[in-house]
Amino acid sequence: MTVNSGRPDPRAATRLRELGMSLGFAGALRAAVRLHVPDAIGDKPCTAEELAPRIGAHAGTLERLLRALSVHGVLEELDERRFGHTELSRLLREDEPGGMRFIVLWATAPWTWEAWPRLEEAVRTGENVFEPLYGRDFFGYLAEDDPEAAQTFDRAMTQSSRITSAPVADALDLTGVTGVVDIGGGQGHLLRTLMKRHPAVHGTLFDLPTVVPGALEGLRELERAGRCTITGGDCRETLPDGLDLYIFKNVLEWDDESTLAALRNVVTHGGPGARVSLVQNLIEDSSEIKVTTAMDLFLLLNVGGKKHTAAGLAALFDRAGLRFDGYRPVPGTSLHVVEGGVPRPGEERA
């Protein structure tokens, strides 16, 4: 018989304390990025006293921040109280080609500190907490009330696209495709990559009217050459007509009714035979399950959305009138390609 001594396993207790204090580490990470600590350290390790004048910080408290980062592997504490880069800290530099500075800033944006404490409310109601907090929907708030957060969001999405565009382009099947649209494609990194690899394909970049003016100059050149169309709109309301392949990359993670509206527009505007590819994280088979499940709750808080399971997406495809063809991982990333299409007359959807 096991006797409960009333003393928890020390490792379990420590782990729970770490989890309970994880908000503190998110704050430390954000502070380091905002202070440009990774940029100021450069390639040579330095002490807090040497670093402080470079970033306008107090040396004593800066050393405490650097130590808190180093115990998580973001920076390395060396001898003589010097701190140097690690693989993680280099990704936070502005000059790092595959950097993640703005992804971190987005995950720790000021509104998140107001929203996370209301997760209990969101779980009870199944509704987002953003609108009660700020009096308007999430994207309206970004556009009208917090341009800095909106810019951070856009730059975070751009960083993500730069990291994943090549492997996603490798994973997408463009067999028989002459016209493709990247819906919610931002600046168009994925579309540009696809068009470089498939010179016979005409591409369309479709995003909100406030977003498409920022399209890459490389896409503008293709537009002038007649190989590309750049157009604004809301995929829940309309989509370009008559294309072979409709791509949604990290877009359809809203509430189910908004996702259904976008999928039904593929049926309406694509017509029989049109294909659809969703590129996004799935709960199952996730190589970043801790990130994916946390992001699932993040989406609940801000837009009432979710990360999907394959079965959940199959059900949404069916309700939208689409055929569900299955899913597969994108090698080298945490993403999956979920595929389907608009059935032709007499074709089964399952």
Secondary structure by P-SEA (a helix, b strand, c coil): cccccccccaaaaaaaaaaaaaaaaaaaaaaaaaacccccccccccccccccccccccaaaaaaaaaaaaaaccbbbcccbbbbbcaaaaaaccccccccaaaaaaaacaaaaacccaaaaaaacccccccccccccaaaaaacccaaaaaaaaaaaaaaaaacaaaaaaacccccccbbbbccccccaaaaaaaaacccbbbbbbccccccccccaaaaaaaaaccbbbbbbbccccccccccbbbbcccccccaaaaaaaaaaaaacccccbbbbbbccccccccaaaaaaaaaaaaaaccccccccaaaaaaaaaaabbbbccccccccccbbbbbccccccccccc
